[in-house]
Amino acid sequence: MFSIKRKYIWLLLLAFTFLAFAEDKPKNEDLRKVENKAFKEGEKLVYNIDYGFITAGIATMEIPKIKRISGRDAYHVQFEVVTVSGFDWLYKVRDRYETYIDVEGLFPWRFEQHIREGSYSRDFAAFFDQRKGKAKTSAGEYEIPLYVNDIVSALYYARTLNYSELKVNDKFHMQNFYKDKVYDLDVIYHGKETVEVPSGKFDCIVVEPLVQEGGLFKHEGDIIVWMTDDDLRVPVKVRTKILIGYVEAKLTNYEGLAGKLVSKE
């Protein structure tokens, strides 16, 4: 049996433990909420990577599951690019990106980049403390603006934006953190176009993210993205300029979409 004095001490300790736990719990109510009809858990997009008339590789973008990170639900997005075996002898590519995008706010909590292209390699990882405005990497800690993006999370966020009232050359402004700096990442709207890819023929909106650093593939360069002109904003074609010419990613297969993707054929 506890004495009355010991009982009150025990209750006091219990109260302090509860308060300490409550202070450690993430305060989510101050973080933004963004409506998202474009994608969901289980989405998988597969692309042929064409260099001229040659299919040089395969790219896969998918959201295999939702995970908990920083006390929040996040889409675990994986993006991989690999060259086909017949192209490896010329220029072998094994690139992998991962990002954890907050389900409610559509901003990243963590980003990883692992580049293997020929003899070149690059690895980078960052944790984004969106509550404290800090990016933490192996090289140090850096100030970041609220809801800063990585290059992959920026693409997914761009899929949720409203393009219906834009005029050609209008811009959306975002910011991208990479290595040790925050870069402007404007997205220019170039209008509408119908494109045909292996998975069908689609009415699309055309955008150009002005990537300054941390782009997809080793070489930074111009990127043009064709996204379906519907709620899903599925990127069906991506053109990236490289040192000699450009490569194109064209949608071949898809599954787990947030709605029905309608082809014109």
C-alpha positions as CSV (number, residue, x, y, z in Angstrom):
1,M,0.0,0.0,0.0
2,F,1.2,3.5,-0.9
3,S,1.2,6.1,1.9
4,I,-0.8,9.2,1.0
5,K,2.5,11.1,0.6
6,R,4.0,8.6,-1.7
7,K,0.8,8.4,-3.7
8,Y,0.9,12.1,-4.4
9,I,4.6,12.0,-5.3
10,W,3.8,9.2,-7.8
11,L,1.0,11.1,-9.3
12,L,3.2,14.2,-9.6
13,L,5.9,12.2,-11.5
14,L,3.2,10.7,-13.8
15,A,2.0,14.2,-14.6
16,F,5.5,15.5,-15.4
17,T,6.0,12.5,-17.6
18,F,2.8,13.1,-19.5
19,L,3.7,16.8,-20.0
20,A,7.1,16.0,-21.3
21,F,5.6,13.5,-23.8
22,A,3.0,16.1,-24.8
23,E,5.7,18.7,-25.5
24,D,7.6,16.2,-27.7
25,K,4.5,15.5,-29.8
26,P,4.6,17.3,-33.2
27,K,2.4,20.3,-33.5
28,N,0.8,19.7,-36.8
29,E,-2.0,22.2,-36.7
30,D,0.3,25.0,-38.0
31,L,1.4,23.2,-41.1
32,R,-0.4,23.8,-44.4
33,K,-3.0,21.5,-46.0
34,V,-3.1,21.1,-49.8
35,E,-6.0,19.5,-51.8
36,N,-4.6,16.6,-53.8
37,K,-6.6,14.9,-56.5
38,A,-3.6,14.1,-58.6
39,F,-1.9,11.0,-57.0
40,K,-2.2,8.6,-54.2
41,E,-0.5,5.6,-52.5
42,G,0.0,2.8,-55.0
43,E,0.6,4.9,-58.1
44,K,3.3,3.6,-60.4
45,L,4.4,5.2,-63.7
46,V,6.9,3.5,-66.1
47,Y,8.7,5.2,-68.9
48,N,10.9,4.4,-71.8
49,I,14.0,6.6,-71.9
50,D,14.7,7.4,-75.5
51,Y,17.8,8.9,-77.0
52,G,16.9,9.7,-80.5
53,F,15.4,6.5,-82.0
54,I,17.1,4.3,-79.4
55,T,15.4,3.2,-76.2
56,A,18.3,3.5,-73.8
57,G,16.7,2.9,-70.5
58,I,13.7,2.5,-68.2
59,A,12.5,5.0,-65.6
60,T,10.0,4.2,-62.8
61,M,8.2,6.6,-60.5
62,E,6.1,5.1,-57.8
63,I,4.5,5.6,-54.4
64,P,4.7,2.1,-52.9
65,K,3.5,3.1,-49.5
66,I,2.8,5.8,-46.9
67,K,5.3,5.9,-44.1
68,R,5.5,7.8,-40.8
69,I,8.2,10.5,-40.6
70,S,8.5,13.3,-38.1
71,G,5.2,12.3,-36.6
72,R,3.4,12.7,-40.0
73,D,2.1,10.5,-42.8
74,A,4.3,10.9,-45.9
75,Y,4.2,9.5,-49.4
76,H,7.4,7.5,-49.9
77,V,8.2,8.3,-53.5
78,Q,10.9,6.3,-55.4
79,F,12.3,7.3,-58.8
80,E,14.8,5.1,-60.6
81,V,16.5,5.3,-64.0
82,V,18.4,2.4,-65.4
83,T,19.9,1.8,-68.8
84,V,18.9,-1.3,-70.7
85,S,21.6,-4.0,-70.9
86,G,22.4,-3.3,-74.5
87,F,23.2,0.3,-73.7
88,D,25.3,-0.3,-70.5
89,W,28.5,-0.8,-72.5
90,L,28.2,2.7,-73.9
91,Y,27.0,4.6,-70.8
92,K,25.7,2.7,-67.8
93,V,23.2,4.5,-65.6
94,R,21.8,3.5,-62.2
95,D,20.2,6.5,-60.7
96,R,17.9,6.5,-57.7
97,Y,16.0,9.2,-55.9
98,E,13.7,9.0,-52.9
99,T,11.6,11.6,-51.2
100,Y,9.1,11.6,-48.4
101,I,6.2,14.0,-49.2
102,D,3.8,15.1,-46.4
103,V,0.4,13.7,-47.2
104,E,-1.5,16.7,-46.0
105,G,0.9,19.5,-46.9
106,L,2.7,18.1,-49.9
107,F,6.1,19.3,-48.8
108,P,9.2,17.0,-48.3
109,W,10.6,15.7,-45.0
110,R,13.6,13.8,-46.5
111,F,15.3,13.5,-49.8
112,E,18.0,11.1,-51.2
113,Q,19.9,11.2,-54.5
114,H,22.2,8.4,-55.6
115,I,23.7,9.0,-59.1
116,R,25.6,6.3,-61.0
117,E,26.3,7.4,-64.5
118,G,29.4,5.9,-66.3
119,S,32.4,6.6,-64.1
120,Y,30.6,9.4,-62.3
121,S,28.8,9.0,-58.9
122,R,27.1,11.4,-56.6
123,D,25.3,10.8,-53.3
124,F,23.3,13.3,-51.4
125,A,20.7,13.2,-48.6
126,A,18.9,15.9,-46.6
127,F,16.4,15.9,-43.8
128,F,14.0,18.9,-43.9
129,D,12.8,20.1,-40.5
130,Q,9.9,22.1,-41.9
131,R,8.8,23.2,-38.4
132,K,12.2,24.8,-37.5
133,G,13.2,25.9,-41.0
134,K,16.4,23.7,-41.1
135,A,17.9,21.4,-43.6
136,K,20.3,18.8,-42.2
137,T,22.8,17.1,-44.3
138,S,26.1,15.2,-43.7
139,A,27.9,18.5,-44.4
140,G,26.0,20.6,-41.9
141,E,22.7,22.4,-41.0
142,Y,21.2,25.1,-43.2
143,E,18.4,27.7,-43.1
144,I,15.5,26.9,-45.4
145,P,12.2,28.7,-46.2
146,L,8.9,27.1,-45.2
147,Y,7.8,24.3,-47.5
148,V,11.0,24.2,-49.4
149,N,11.1,21.4,-52.1
150,D,13.6,18.9,-53.5
151,I,13.5,18.3,-57.2
152,V,11.2,15.2,-57.0
153,S,8.7,16.6,-54.5
154,A,8.5,19.8,-56.6
155,L,7.2,17.7,-59.6
156,Y,4.6,16.0,-57.5
157,Y,3.5,19.3,-55.9
158,A,3.3,20.9,-59.4
159,R,0.8,18.2,-60.4
160,T,-1.7,19.7,-57.8
161,L,-1.5,23.3,-59.0
162,N,-4.3,25.0,-60.8
163,Y,-3.3,25.9,-64.4
164,S,-6.8,26.7,-65.7
165,E,-6.5,30.5,-65.6
166,L,-2.9,30.8,-66.6
167,K,-1.6,32.5,-69.7
168,V,1.4,31.4,-71.7
169,N,4.7,32.3,-69.9
170,D,3.0,32.7,-66.5
171,K,5.0,31.3,-63.6
172,F,4.6,29.5,-60.4
173,H,7.3,30.2,-57.9
174,M,8.8,27.5,-55.7
175,Q,12.2,26.9,-54.0
176,N,14.5,24.0,-54.1
177,F,17.2,23.0,-51.6
178,Y,20.2,21.1,-52.8
179,K,23.7,20.5,-51.2
180,D,24.0,23.6,-49.1
181,K,21.8,26.2,-50.8
182,V,18.3,27.2,-51.6
183,Y,17.6,27.8,-55.2
184,D,14.6,29.5,-56.9
185,L,12.6,27.0,-58.9
186,D,10.1,28.8,-61.1
187,V,7.7,26.7,-63.2
188,I,6.8,28.3,-66.5
189,Y,3.4,27.5,-68.2
190,H,3.8,27.0,-71.9
191,G,0.2,26.3,-72.9
192,K,-1.5,23.1,-74.1
193,E,-0.5,20.4,-76.6
194,T,-1.6,16.9,-77.6
195,V,1.1,14.3,-77.5
196,E,1.3,10.7,-78.3
197,V,3.3,8.2,-76.2
198,P,3.3,4.4,-76.0
199,S,0.5,4.4,-73.5
200,G,-1.8,6.6,-75.5
201,K,-2.6,10.0,-77.0
202,F,-3.3,12.7,-74.4
203,D,-4.3,16.4,-74.2
204,C,-1.6,17.9,-72.0
205,I,-0.5,21.1,-70.4
206,V,3.2,21.9,-70.9
207,V,5.4,23.3,-68.2
208,E,9.1,24.0,-67.8
209,P,10.7,23.9,-64.4
210,L,13.7,26.2,-64.4
211,V,16.1,23.9,-62.5
212,Q,19.3,25.7,-61.4
213,E,20.9,22.8,-59.4
214,G,20.0,19.3,-58.3
215,G,18.2,18.3,-61.5
216,L,17.4,14.8,-62.7
217,F,20.4,13.2,-64.3
218,K,24.0,14.2,-64.0
219,H,24.0,17.2,-66.3
220,E,21.8,20.2,-65.4
221,G,19.7,21.4,-68.4
222,D,16.4,22.4,-69.8
223,I,13.4,20.2,-68.8
224,I,10.0,20.3,-70.5
225,V,7.2,18.3,-68.9
226,W,3.9,17.3,-70.6
227,M,1.2,16.6,-67.9
228,T,-2.3,15.4,-68.7
229,D,-4.9,18.2,-68.8
230,D,-7.1,16.7,-66.1
231,D,-7.1,16.3,-62.3
232,L,-4.4,13.6,-62.4
233,R,-1.7,15.7,-64.1
234,V,0.1,12.6,-65.0
235,P,3.5,13.4,-66.6
236,V,3.3,11.4,-69.8
237,K,6.4,12.9,-71.4
238,V,9.6,14.6,-70.1
239,R,12.3,16.0,-72.3
240,T,15.7,16.7,-70.8
241,K,18.5,18.5,-72.6
242,I,21.9,16.9,-72.1
243,L,25.4,17.8,-73.4
244,I,24.7,16.3,-76.8
245,G,21.0,16.4,-77.8
246,Y,18.3,15.4,-75.4
247,V,16.6,12.4,-73.9
248,E,12.9,11.8,-73.6
249,A,10.9,9.8,-71.1
250,K,7.6,8.5,-72.5
251,L,4.9,6.8,-70.5
252,T,4.5,3.2,-71.3
253,N,2.6,1.7,-68.4
254,Y,0.8,2.9,-65.3
255,E,-1.2,1.6,-62.4
256,G,-2.8,2.7,-59.1
257,L,-3.8,6.1,-60.3
258,A,-6.1,8.4,-58.3
259,G,-8.6,8.4,-61.1
260,K,-9.2,7.3,-64.7
261,L,-6.7,8.3,-67.3
262,V,-8.4,8.9,-70.6
263,S,-6.6,8.5,-73.9
264,K,-7.8,10.2,-77.1
265,E,-7.5,6.8,-78.9
